[in-house]
């Protein structure tokens, strides 16, 4: 069992690998850019940034991705799935980061306000899109 976070492991090797996430030890170093990684699998995935390899391909549009998780997220653009839902207004979002940005509205954090109509936005890209669509 990990003494730091109390997570259990059946194999000692898994525990040792996990423990490096707490110590910050980065034993696996990229030969190209010298960036360090805690896990060998992370280094192997990183190498794709240098080789350009994109082994995970969307069956709908043929776009390639370096990581399976990125492909899984991409599929939402085709399915319209929005699994991240705002607790306050129940609006759905395809990405966790989009929900987090949206939540700032409910916290009163609206940094960008339209001088024409008064609508408020949490980020400049949303404000700019609004302005171009509504006021130009």
C-alpha positions as CSV (number, residue, x, y, z in Angstrom):
1,X,0.0,0.0,0.0
2,X,1.3,3.5,-0.9
3,X,2.2,5.3,2.4
4,X,1.4,8.7,0.8
5,X,-2.1,8.2,-0.6
6,X,-3.1,4.8,0.8
7,X,-3.7,3.4,-2.6
8,X,-3.4,-0.4,-2.7
9,X,-1.4,-2.5,-5.2
10,X,-1.1,-6.2,-5.7
11,X,2.3,-6.1,-7.3
12,X,5.4,-4.5,-5.8
13,X,6.5,-3.2,-9.2
14,X,3.2,-1.4,-9.6
15,X,3.7,0.2,-6.2
16,X,7.2,1.3,-7.0
17,X,6.1,2.8,-10.3
18,X,3.3,4.6,-8.6
19,X,5.5,5.9,-5.8
20,X,7.5,7.9,-8.4
21,X,4.4,10.1,-9.0
22,X,4.9,11.3,-5.4
23,X,8.6,11.7,-5.4
24,X,8.8,13.4,-8.8
25,X,11.5,11.0,-10.0
26,X,11.7,11.0,-13.8
27,X,13.8,8.0,-14.7
28,X,12.8,7.9,-18.3
29,X,14.3,10.6,-20.5
30,X,13.6,11.4,-24.1
31,X,16.8,11.1,-26.2
32,X,15.6,13.8,-28.5
33,X,14.6,16.7,-26.2
34,X,15.8,15.5,-22.8
35,X,12.3,15.8,-21.2
36,X,11.9,13.4,-18.3
37,X,9.0,11.0,-17.5
38,X,7.9,9.1,-14.5
39,X,6.5,6.1,-16.4
40,X,8.0,4.4,-19.5
41,X,4.6,4.3,-21.2
42,X,4.5,8.1,-21.0
43,X,7.9,8.4,-22.6
44,X,6.8,6.0,-25.4
45,X,3.7,8.2,-26.1
46,X,5.9,11.3,-26.0
47,X,8.1,10.0,-28.7
48,X,5.2,10.3,-31.1
49,X,5.5,14.1,-30.8
50,X,8.9,13.7,-32.5
51,X,8.0,11.0,-35.0
52,X,4.6,12.4,-36.0
53,X,3.1,8.9,-35.6
54,X,-0.7,9.0,-35.0
55,X,-1.8,5.4,-34.6
56,X,-5.3,6.2,-33.3
57,X,-7.5,7.2,-36.3
58,X,-11.1,8.4,-36.3
59,X,-13.3,6.0,-38.3
60,X,-15.6,8.9,-39.2
61,X,-13.2,11.5,-40.6
62,X,-9.8,9.7,-40.7
63,X,-8.1,12.3,-38.4
64,X,-5.2,10.8,-36.5
65,X,-4.2,11.1,-32.9
66,X,-1.2,10.3,-30.9
67,X,-3.2,9.1,-27.9
68,X,-6.3,7.0,-27.6
69,X,-7.8,9.4,-25.0
70,X,-7.6,12.2,-27.5
71,X,-9.4,10.1,-30.1
72,X,-12.1,9.3,-27.6
73,X,-12.6,13.0,-26.9
74,X,-12.6,13.8,-30.6
75,X,-15.5,11.3,-31.2
76,X,-17.7,13.6,-29.3
77,X,-17.5,16.1,-32.2
78,X,-19.3,13.5,-34.3
79,X,-21.7,12.1,-31.7
80,X,-22.7,15.4,-30.0
81,X,-22.2,13.7,-26.6
82,X,-21.9,16.2,-23.7
83,X,-21.1,14.2,-20.6
84,X,-20.0,17.1,-18.4
85,X,-23.0,18.9,-17.1
86,X,-23.2,22.1,-15.1
87,X,-24.7,21.6,-11.6
88,X,-26.2,25.1,-11.7
89,X,-27.9,25.5,-15.1
90,X,-27.7,21.9,-16.4
91,X,-25.9,22.9,-19.6
92,X,-23.9,20.1,-21.1
93,X,-20.3,20.2,-22.4
94,X,-18.2,17.8,-24.4
95,X,-15.0,18.6,-22.5
96,X,-14.2,18.9,-18.8
97,X,-12.2,22.1,-19.5
98,X,-15.2,23.7,-21.2
99,X,-17.4,23.0,-18.2
100,X,-14.7,24.5,-15.9
101,X,-14.5,27.6,-18.0
102,X,-18.3,27.9,-18.0
103,X,-18.5,27.5,-14.3
104,X,-16.7,30.8,-13.9
105,X,-19.9,32.5,-15.1
106,X,-21.8,31.3,-12.1
107,X,-19.0,32.4,-9.8
108,X,-19.3,35.9,-11.1
109,X,-16.0,35.7,-13.0
110,X,-16.9,37.4,-16.3
111,X,-13.8,39.1,-17.5
112,X,-15.0,40.1,-20.9
113,X,-18.1,42.3,-21.2
114,X,-19.6,43.3,-24.6
115,X,-19.8,47.1,-24.7
116,X,-22.7,46.9,-27.2
117,X,-25.2,44.6,-25.5
118,X,-23.7,44.0,-22.1
119,X,-23.3,40.2,-22.4
120,X,-20.5,38.9,-20.3
121,X,-17.9,36.2,-21.2
122,X,-15.3,34.3,-19.3
123,X,-12.8,34.1,-22.1
124,X,-11.7,36.3,-25.0
125,X,-12.5,33.7,-27.7
126,X,-16.1,33.5,-26.7
127,X,-16.4,37.3,-26.5
128,X,-14.7,37.7,-30.0
129,X,-17.0,35.1,-31.5
130,X,-20.1,36.8,-30.0
131,X,-19.0,40.2,-31.2
132,X,-18.3,39.0,-34.8
133,X,-21.6,37.1,-35.0
134,X,-23.9,39.7,-33.4
135,X,-22.4,43.1,-34.0
136,X,-20.4,43.1,-37.2
